[in-house]
Amino acid sequence: MTVIVSATLPPDLLSRVQALHTVVQVPAGTPPQEVITEVGRRAEVKGLLCTLKTRVDEALLDAFPQLKVVSNYAVGFDNVSVPVVNTRKVLVCNTPGVLDAAVADLTFGLVLCLARNLVPMHTFVARGTWKTKPAPLATDLAGKRLGLLGMGRIGRMVALRARAFGMAVSYHNRSRDTASEQSGLASYLERDALFAQCDFVSVHVPLSDTTRASIGARELGLMKPSAFFINTSRGPVVDEPALIAHLQQGRIAGAGLDVMVQEPLDGASPLCHLPNVVLQPHAGSATVETRRAMIELATNNLLDALAGKTPKAMVNPGVWAV
Ligand code: DGY
């Protein structure tokens, strides 16, 4: 069968796919229209392995009408129009589980960075300011409350890290996580209370029509002026201008952001020039080990689906069942 690979596949995995299928490679992130131009409107394309940068929509599926499976090299699938793939009976796979620890590590890294002022302290030393005055004091983590908006696999891993640092953890989620509550890992708070009562609020929700811009001036306005905001999920879940305004006006203490509305972030964005912001380049899963596990799972999902074997991770299993 013919498959399009729009991701950097390690040589051993590429060989595995090539041993079974005809592979058309396009650089990761090639816009859909260019993929179509480059590959041509090909009826025989049955599989697509891609990153979040590929929009899987009507236009793409029109160009490849026989497409059976889209294997996303990501756990998120906000690049995929789910109603469209469902109508066209295209299976979508993703990479849950294997990146939870890496994303939780980065989230907690941002918590530590903000609490201990690591970036400004580095500048303080590197610019020689240390010679002229004592360093400003930072904030303890022990005894502070971390609020998790979203309590899935990643949220729980962040909670474990926070507990190891002596923090109290609360969460808000659509459904209650009774296991975490009973084990003492985290207590439940209503959504507004989470923003109002926590010293750190960390976001772990997927991007959907419901969550888009769901954190705005109202939610940020509930936060304490001493509280920090962390987002390692998706930029567009936050009303970014409202966040910038709150940071500029000192209405919250700071933010740690791995994700933004526009990625890559333009250097002219006010976020790049605020002293109370720490930025990362959407790097939650960006470790050698985690990316390998993700691309391996994405490749296996693709090959399994094309071989008629149930893939490990399906976004819309209903399509597979029929
Ligand atoms: C994902 O897998 O959805 C991550 O955001 C990619 O790093």
Residues whose N, C-alpha, C, O or C-beta is under 5 A from the ligand:
A	BS01	DGY	Y73 A74 V75 G76 S233 H282 S285
